[in-house]
Amino acid sequence: MSAESQDQAWDATRAASETTELVEVLWGRGREVATAPVSASQLKVLFILDNEDGVNLRTVTDRLGSTPPSVSRLCDRLEAVGFVNRTASPNSRRELRVWLTESGRSYLRDLRARRERELHAVVARMPPRKRAMLMEGLTAFQEAADRLDSGAGGVEREQRGFRSA
């Protein structure tokens, strides 16, 4: 990569970082009106289960890059508000599986709808050509992230347990 190309990559990186911070603020607005707010870590657990419902605690721990006691406490809190259930595995009573409840699914649907409304309010103000360019850029970003993950022996986006919105 040429020096000019590297400078452009760094400029794009800084712009993406600033935009990510703005998106976090917009998404935060969606969480603030939630009836049962959850922490960022708890929300990640919900996203993982939305993608891979019924996985064992070890899988959730691996996806989060956390420790078993921390994940167990996260699940304790989520179970207390009715967003997850834990059951013994049919293969081993020592292994616990975690399931998203209908309340948990409903919370995620509502949260995603609120977040999408916040983002739509901004995207709708963009000229059509710029919206198309944004879509093209976001698609290229996702593809590059997938290539980076698979090239580094990492986990594909679908297996990370995180979806858009």
Secondary structure, DSSP 8 states (H G I E B T S, - for coil): --HHHHHHHHHHHHHHHHHHHHHHHHHHHHHHT-SS---HHHHHHHHHHHHSTTEEHHHHHHHHT--HHHHHHHHHHHHHTTSEEEEE-SS-TT-EEEEE-HHHHHHHHHHHHHHHHHHHHHHTTS-HHHHHHHHHHHHHHHHHHHHHHHHTT---HHHHT----
